[in-house]
Amino acid sequence: MATARMPAPGTPPDAHPPKAVLFDCDGVLADSEALAAITVAEDLSERFWPVTPEECQELFLGRAVPDMMPLIEQRFGRLPDDWPALLSARLTARMARDVVAVPGALETLRRLRAAGLPIACASNSSRAELRAKLGRLGIAGLFEGRVFSFEDVARPKPYPDMYEAAAAACGAAPAECVVVEDSLPGIRAGRAAGCRVLALVWEMPEALLRAQGAEPFRHMDELPALLGAA
């Protein structure tokens, strides 16, 4: 006689194993947030608008490049119309050369795939930049084409469009999916789509992540147990 599967240790008692897991990329799979901040700071400083990588990371964490433009123009002045394309090309080249994986991320992806869980990637990066990161890390094939950039939906995060599309690509309703995020725009997008959201803690206070409706965790190695897929 079959026995009911018990939740893995660390899984909330009301949580069921998801039908799919939807991953952000930056700060979750690719350790790219600091690298992106350095690249943006270099670009703006070359335009005689001095700004530090730390300021860039605070201002732009989780934002798509087009959404960065009005924030920069409010602070520094008019940017060229082609600035988003120029910065995206610069970021793509930097990521293809230098990005590394978040500790534990690659093994976690492989464990989830071995457990039979569909996975998708949904990022506020451009399509080319996202392709460069996943290619550099050697994990693009794990998603079986279920990869979404801000260019693939009508609205970027914090709107729910990207996670709704990712859930549909996995053949699941958003309420049946878990989103793995690290930024406030991404958490808000996952919650707006109706997903359970797990938030990898970097420097953001856990209380702030919880206030946004996310469940904080500290290391990617913890994720399979939190999903009931250990």
C-alpha positions in Angstrom: 0.0 0.0 0.0 1.4 3.4 -0.9 2.3 5.8 1.9 1.9 9.5 2.0 5.1 11.4 1.3 6.1 13.5 4.3 7.5 17.0 3.8 11.2 17.2 4.0 12.8 18.8 7.1 12.6 22.6 6.9 9.5 22.6 4.7 6.7 24.7 6.1 3.9 22.4 7.3 1.3 23.9 4.9 3.6 23.7 1.9 3.3 20.9 -0.7 6.0 19.9 -3.2 5.6 22.4 -6.1 4.8 21.4 -9.7 7.7 23.6 -10.9 10.4 25.8 -9.6 11.0 29.2 -11.3 14.4 30.8 -10.8 15.6 34.3 -11.0 19.1 34.4 -12.4 21.2 37.3 -10.9 22.1 36.6 -7.3 20.3 33.2 -7.4 22.1 31.3 -10.1 24.7 33.7 -11.3 26.8 35.6 -8.8 26.5 38.7 -11.0 25.0 41.5 -9.0 28.3 43.0 -7.9 29.8 42.5 -11.4 26.8 44.2 -13.0 27.1 47.1 -10.5 30.8 47.5 -11.3 30.0 47.6 -15.0 27.2 50.2 -14.6 29.5 52.3 -12.4 32.2 52.2 -15.0 29.8 53.3 -17.8 28.4 56.2 -15.8 31.8 57.3 -14.6 33.1 57.4 -18.2 30.2 59.8 -18.8 31.6 62.1 -16.1 28.9 61.0 -13.7 30.8 59.6 -10.8 29.0 56.8 -8.9 30.2 53.8 -6.9 29.4 50.2 -7.6 27.8 50.1 -4.1 25.4 52.9 -5.0 24.6 51.2 -8.3 23.8 48.0 -6.5 21.5 49.7 -4.1 19.7 51.7 -6.8 19.3 49.1 -9.5 19.2 45.7 -7.8 16.7 43.5 -9.7 15.8 46.2 -12.3 15.7 45.8 -16.0 18.1 48.2 -17.9 15.2 50.3 -19.4 13.8 50.8 -15.9 17.2 52.1 -14.8 17.3 54.9 -17.4 14.7 57.3 -15.7 16.4 56.8 -12.3 19.8 57.7 -13.8 18.4 60.7 -15.7 16.7 62.1 -12.6 20.0 62.1 -10.9 22.6 62.8 -13.6 20.9 64.2 -16.6 20.0 63.1 -20.2 21.3 59.8 -21.5 21.7 58.9 -25.2 18.6 57.2 -26.6 20.7 54.1 -27.4 22.1 53.8 -23.8 20.1 50.7 -22.9 21.4 48.9 -25.9 25.0 50.0 -25.3 24.9 49.1 -21.6 23.2 45.7 -22.4 26.0 44.9 -24.8 28.6 45.9 -22.2 27.0 43.8 -19.6 26.7 40.8 -21.9 30.3 40.9 -22.8 31.3 41.2 -19.1 29.1 38.3 -18.0 30.2 36.0 -20.8 33.8 36.5 -19.7 33.7 36.8 -15.9 30.5 35.6 -14.2 30.6 32.7 -11.8 27.8 30.6 -10.1 26.3 31.3 -6.8 27.7 28.7 -4.4 25.5 25.5 -4.4 23.3 26.7 -7.3 24.5 24.4 -10.0 24.3 21.2 -7.9 20.8 22.3 -6.7 19.5 22.7 -10.2 20.8 19.2 -11.1 19.2 17.7 -8.0 15.9 19.2 -8.8 16.0 18.0 -12.4 17.0 14.5 -11.2 13.9 14.6 -8.9 11.8 15.3 -12.0 10.8 18.9 -11.1 10.4 21.2 -14.2 12.5 24.3 -13.8 12.4 27.7 -15.6 14.5 30.8 -15.4 13.0 34.3 -15.4 15.3 37.3 -15.3 15.1 41.1 -15.8 18.3 40.8 -17.9 18.2 41.3 -21.6 17.8 38.2 -23.8 21.5 38.3 -24.9 22.8 38.9 -21.4 20.8 36.1 -19.9 22.0 33.8 -22.6 25.6 34.8 -21.9 25.2 34.0 -18.2 23.6 30.7 -18.6 26.0 29.7 -21.3 29.0 30.7 -19.2 27.7 28.6 -16.3 26.9 25.7 -18.6 23.3 25.3 -17.4 21.1 26.6 -20.3 20.1 23.1 -21.3 18.7 22.3 -17.9 15.8 24.6 -18.5 14.8 23.0 -21.8 14.0 26.3 -23.4 12.0 27.7 -20.5 14.1 30.9 -20.2 12.5 34.3 -20.1 14.0 37.8 -20.2 12.3 41.1 -19.8 12.2 41.2 -23.6 10.0 38.2 -23.7 7.0 39.7 -21.8 5.0 42.9 -21.9 6.2 44.1 -18.5 9.3 43.3 -16.5 9.5 42.6 -12.8 7.9 43.7 -10.4 5.0 42.9 -12.6 3.9 39.2 -12.6 4.1 38.7 -16.4 7.4 36.9 -16.4 6.5 34.4 -13.7 3.1 33.8 -15.2 4.8 32.9 -18.5 7.4 30.7 -16.8 4.7 28.8 -14.9 2.7 28.3 -18.1 5.8 27.0 -19.9 6.2 24.4 -17.1 2.5 23.3 -17.5 1.6 24.6 -14.0 -0.5 27.2 -12.5 1.4 30.0 -10.6 -0.1 28.8 -7.3 1.5 25.4 -7.9 5.0 27.0 -8.4 7.8 28.2 -6.2 9.8 31.2 -7.2 13.4 31.6 -6.0 14.5 35.2 -5.8 16.8 37.6 -4.0 15.5 41.1 -4.9 12.5 43.1 -4.0 11.2 43.6 -7.6 11.5 39.8 -8.1 9.8 39.0 -4.9 7.0 41.3 -5.7 6.7 39.8 -9.2 6.5 36.3 -7.8 3.9 37.2 -5.1 1.8 39.2 -7.7 1.8 36.1 -9.9 0.4 34.0 -6.9 3.5 31.9 -6.3 5.2 30.9 -3.1 8.5 32.8 -3.0 11.7 31.7 -1.3 14.3 34.5 -1.0 18.0 33.9 -0.8 19.5 36.2 1.8 22.5 38.3 0.8 22.6 41.7 2.5 18.9 42.5 2.7 17.4 42.1 6.2 15.3 38.9 6.6 12.5 41.1 8.2 12.2 43.1 5.0 12.1 39.9 2.8 9.4 38.5 5.1 7.4 41.8 5.0 7.3 41.3 1.2 5.8 37.8 1.6 8.9 35.8 1.0 10.5 33.0 3.0 14.2 33.7 3.5 16.9 31.1 3.3 20.7 31.3 3.6 22.3 28.9 1.1 21.2 27.3 -2.2 22.1 23.9 -0.7 19.0 24.3 1.5 16.6 24.6 -1.4 15.8 21.0 -2.2 14.7 20.3 1.4 12.6 23.5 1.5 10.9 22.3 -1.7 10.3 18.8 -0.3 12.6 17.4 -3.0 15.5 16.4 -0.9 
